[in-house]
Amino acid sequence: MRSRMGMLAAAGLGLCLTSCAQMAKGLRAANLGEDANRVAAAAEKVQSCDKLKVEPAIQEEYALGSALAIHWAQQGGGLMLSGAAEEKLNAYVNTVGRNLAMQSPRPELRWTFGVLKDAKRFNALSAPAGYVFVTHGLLQGVENEAQLAGVLAHEIAHVVLKHALHQYVSVKVSTCKGAAVTGAVVSKLKSASQLDGRLDLDSDTGLMGELVEGTVDAFGKGHRKDEELAADALAVELLLSAGYDPREFSRLLDRTSGGGGFWENHPKKEERQERIADLLQARRENADPLARVDVASLQRPALPASFTATVGPGKKPTGVAKDAK
């Protein structure tokens, strides 16, 4: 009889991820004993975790974004803010970035742009709530302001489209379900799952650390292909709204080596370039004169002299902006 209950418990744990409510009711109604009741209780806890599948409140987004921003800054060797020249560089990147962000559907975020000291990697990173970073190595690889704007616009698009937040929500749900099944109760998650599914991360640094770690791990797998292409599409619109020539971003992609990025899910650069060209062509041929684009009027401003003096001589990029978007 005990082996039968053991098999039932194992089967119940396997099924609880897909039919928690029905299974819990069935087990309790069958009155099969303490083992079955424990499985039913775990199933009910897992079901309650699904209530976490809600869009985080803005306070939760800011808490997550600031924690991730600190992580990216540490991983990138800190920010380039030593001395007047680097502060001027930071101000310039913020001017370009905020101009683009104001063209986006989320201009109200406290957009913050920074340059990481990492001179080896050609990376761009972003976090929820409007944090965007570029590496020293990336700045050495851009030839004009339009190319820099293209990288920043792509990262801004990831924030606006909430791609990182979607990954974070998945981490919340999976963390909650793991705790429910193993019996390791995460009280804050359990409490939130019984209310509106939103968390006050600022009040529980331990929980924040656990969820940030899980989200960073999820970021390591990269965004889905459709998310990357969606970010490129919105980036084109932001560039056009700000008057930049999106073809310069495409040129930057063309100068990189490899398959278009460090992550296997990152689309091939040829596909990205084709999509950018198609989007620009569609705007050139738009029947609406207000939406039509005059390519001749698009700008590719030169980088200021102080920019090159601060970041050093340019170099050929060795990859595409690695967004952690």
C-alpha positions in Angstrom: 0.0 0.0 0.0 2.8 2.4 0.8 4.5 1.8 -2.5 1.2 2.5 -4.2 1.0 5.8 -2.3 4.6 6.6 -3.2 3.9 6.0 -6.9 0.8 8.2 -6.6 2.8 11.0 -5.0 5.4 10.9 -7.7 2.8 10.9 -10.4 1.0 13.8 -8.7 4.2 15.9 -8.5 4.7 15.3 -12.2 1.2 16.4 -13.1 0.8 19.4 -10.8 2.4 21.7 -13.2 -0.3 21.2 -15.8 -3.5 20.4 -14.0 -3.1 21.5 -10.4 -6.6 22.5 -9.5 -8.3 19.4 -10.9 -5.8 17.1 -9.4 -5.9 18.7 -6.0 -9.7 18.4 -5.9 -9.6 14.8 -7.1 -7.1 13.7 -4.5 -8.9 15.3 -1.6 -12.2 13.8 -2.7 -10.7 10.3 -3.0 -9.5 10.5 0.6 -6.4 8.4 -0.2 -4.4 9.3 2.8 -1.7 11.6 4.1 0.6 11.1 1.1 -2.1 12.1 -1.3 -3.0 15.1 0.8 0.6 16.3 0.8 0.6 16.1 -3.0 -2.7 17.9 -3.2 -1.4 20.7 -0.9 1.7 21.1 -3.1 -0.5 21.2 -6.2 -2.6 24.0 -4.7 0.6 25.9 -3.9 1.8 25.5 -7.5 -1.5 26.7 -8.8 -1.3 29.8 -6.6 2.1 30.6 -8.2 0.4 31.3 -11.5 -1.1 34.4 -10.0 2.4 35.9 -10.3 2.0 36.0 -14.1 1.1 39.7 -14.1 3.0 42.7 -15.3 5.1 44.2 -12.5 4.1 47.5 -11.0 6.4 50.5 -11.9 7.9 50.4 -8.4 8.8 46.7 -8.9 10.3 47.5 -12.3 12.5 50.3 -10.8 13.7 48.0 -8.0 14.6 45.2 -10.4 16.2 47.6 -13.0 18.4 49.4 -10.4 19.6 46.0 -9.0 20.4 44.7 -12.5 22.1 48.0 -13.4 24.4 47.7 -10.4 25.2 44.1 -11.5 26.0 45.2 -15.1 28.2 48.0 -13.9 30.1 45.6 -11.6 30.5 43.1 -14.4 31.7 45.8 -16.8 34.5 47.1 -14.5 32.6 50.1 -13.3 31.6 53.3 -15.1 33.8 55.7 -17.0 33.4 58.8 -14.8 36.9 59.5 -13.8 37.8 63.1 -14.6 36.3 65.8 -16.7 36.9 64.1 -20.1 35.0 60.9 -19.1 32.2 62.9 -17.5 31.8 64.8 -20.7 31.7 61.6 -22.6 29.0 60.3 -20.3 27.0 63.5 -20.8 27.2 63.1 -24.6 26.0 59.5 -24.5 23.2 60.5 -22.2 22.2 63.4 -24.6 22.0 61.0 -27.6 20.3 58.3 -25.6 17.7 60.5 -23.9 16.8 62.2 -27.2 16.0 58.8 -28.6 14.1 57.7 -25.5 11.9 60.8 -25.7 10.7 59.5 -29.1 9.7 56.2 -27.5 6.3 55.1 -26.1 7.8 55.3 -22.5 9.4 58.8 -22.3 8.4 59.1 -18.6 11.0 56.6 -17.4 14.1 58.0 -15.7 16.3 57.1 -18.6 19.9 56.6 -17.5 22.8 55.9 -19.9 26.4 55.0 -18.9 29.7 53.9 -20.4 31.3 50.8 -18.8 35.1 50.6 -18.5 35.3 47.2 -20.3 37.4 47.9 -23.4 37.6 44.3 -24.6 34.0 43.5 -25.4 31.7 45.2 -27.9 28.6 45.1 -25.8 25.4 46.9 -25.1 23.3 46.1 -22.0 20.0 47.3 -20.7 17.8 46.8 -17.7 14.1 47.5 -16.9 13.1 51.1 -15.9 15.4 52.7 -18.5 19.0 51.7 -17.7 21.2 51.4 -20.8 25.0 50.8 -20.9 27.6 50.6 -23.6 31.1 49.4 -23.2 34.3 51.4 -23.9 35.0 48.7 -26.5 31.8 49.4 -28.3 32.5 53.2 -28.4 35.8 52.4 -30.0 34.0 50.6 -32.8 31.4 53.2 -33.9 32.3 55.7 -36.7 29.6 58.3 -36.3 26.7 59.4 -34.0 24.1 57.6 -36.1 25.8 54.3 -35.4 26.0 55.0 -31.7 22.3 56.0 -31.8 21.4 52.7 -33.5 22.9 50.6 -30.7 21.2 52.8 -28.0 17.9 52.7 -29.9 18.0 48.9 -30.0 18.5 48.7 -26.2 15.9 51.4 -25.6 13.5 49.2 -27.6 14.1 46.2 -25.4 13.2 48.3 -22.4 10.1 49.8 -24.0 8.9 46.4 -25.2 9.5 45.0 -21.7 11.4 41.9 -22.9 13.5 41.7 -19.7 10.3 42.1 -17.5 8.8 39.1 -19.3 11.8 37.0 -18.4 11.7 38.3 -14.9 8.0 37.2 -14.5 8.9 33.8 -15.8 11.6 33.6 -13.1 9.2 34.6 -10.4 6.7 31.9 -11.4 9.3 29.2 -11.7 10.9 30.2 -8.4 7.6 30.0 -6.7 6.7 26.7 -8.2 10.0 25.2 -7.2 9.6 26.4 -3.7 6.1 24.9 -3.5 7.0 21.5 -4.8 10.2 21.1 -2.7 8.5 22.6 0.4 11.1 25.4 0.6 8.6 28.2 1.1 9.5 31.7 -0.1 7.1 33.6 2.0 7.2 36.8 0.0 6.3 35.0 -3.2 3.6 33.0 -1.5 2.1 36.2 -0.1 2.2 38.0 -3.4 0.7 35.0 -5.2 -2.3 35.3 -2.9 -2.8 39.0 -3.6 -2.2 40.8 -6.9 1.1 39.0 -8.0 3.3 42.1 -7.6 6.2 42.3 -5.2 7.8 45.0 -3.1 11.4 44.1 -3.8 12.8 47.0 -1.8 11.4 45.6 1.4 13.1 42.2 1.0 16.7 42.4 -0.2 17.1 38.6 0.2 14.2 37.9 -2.2 15.5 40.6 -4.6 18.9 39.0 -4.7 17.4 35.6 -5.5 15.2 36.9 -8.2 17.9 39.1 -9.7 20.3 36.1 -9.8 17.6 34.0 -11.6 16.9 36.8 -14.0 20.6 37.2 -14.9 20.8 33.5 -15.6 17.7 33.8 -17.9 19.4 36.8 -19.7 22.4 34.6 -20.4 20.3 32.6 -22.8 19.5 35.8 -24.8 16.2 37.1 -26.1 14.1 35.1 -28.6 14.7 35.8 -32.3 11.3 37.5 -32.6 12.1 39.8 -29.7 15.5 40.8 -31.3 13.8 41.6 -34.6 11.0 43.6 -32.8 13.7 45.6 -31.0 15.4 46.4 -34.4 12.0 47.4 -35.8 11.3 49.8 -33.0 14.9 51.1 -33.1 14.4 52.0 -36.8 11.3 54.1 -35.8 13.2 55.8 -33.0 16.1 56.6 -35.3 13.8 58.1 -37.9 11.9 60.1 -35.4 15.2 61.6 -34.2 16.5 62.2 -37.7 19.2 59.6 -37.8 19.9 57.4 -40.8 19.1 53.7 -39.9 21.4 52.5 -42.7 24.3 53.5 -40.4 23.2 51.0 -37.8 23.0 48.4 -40.6 26.6 49.4 -41.7 27.8 48.8 -38.1 26.2 45.3 -38.2 27.9 44.7 -41.5 31.4 45.5 -40.0 31.0 42.9 -37.3 32.2 39.4 -37.5 30.4 36.1 -36.7 26.8 35.3 -37.0 25.4 38.5 -35.6 26.0 38.1 -31.9 27.4 36.1 -29.1 24.1 34.3 -28.3 22.7 31.5 -30.5 19.3 33.1 -30.5 20.5 36.4 -31.9 19.4 36.6 -35.5 22.0 36.5 -38.3 23.3 40.0 -39.2 22.2 39.5 -42.8 18.6 38.9 -41.7 18.7 42.0 -39.4 20.1 44.1 -42.2 17.4 42.9 -44.7 14.6 43.7 -42.2 16.1 47.2 -41.6 16.2 47.9 -45.3 12.7 46.7 -45.8 11.4 48.9 -43.0 13.2 51.9 -44.4 11.9 51.2 -47.9 8.4 50.9 -46.7 8.6 54.3 -45.1 10.1 55.8 -48.3 7.1 54.6 -50.3 4.4 55.3 -47.7 1.4 56.9 -49.3 0.9 59.1 -46.3 3.1 62.2 -46.7 3.4 62.6 -42.9 4.8 59.0 -42.6 6.9 59.1 -45.7 10.7 59.4 -45.2 13.0 61.6 -47.2 16.2 59.6 -47.1 18.3 62.5 -48.2 17.3 64.4 -45.1 18.5 61.7 -42.7 21.6 62.6 -40.7 24.8 60.8 -39.7 26.6 63.4 -37.5 30.3 63.1 -36.9 31.4 62.2 -33.4 32.8 65.1 -31.4 36.5 65.5 -31.3 36.4 65.0 -27.5 34.7 61.6 -28.0 37.7 60.1 -30.0 40.2 61.7 -27.6 38.5 60.1 -24.6 37.7 56.6 -26.0 40.9 56.2 -28.0 41.5 55.1 -31.6 38.7 53.2 -33.3 38.9 49.5 -33.9 37.0 46.9 -35.9 34.2 45.4 -33.8 34.5 41.7 -33.1 30.8 41.1 -32.4 27.4 42.6 -32.3 26.0 44.4 -29.3 25.5 41.7 -26.7 22.2 42.9 -25.1 21.1 41.7 -21.8 18.4 43.3 -22.2 
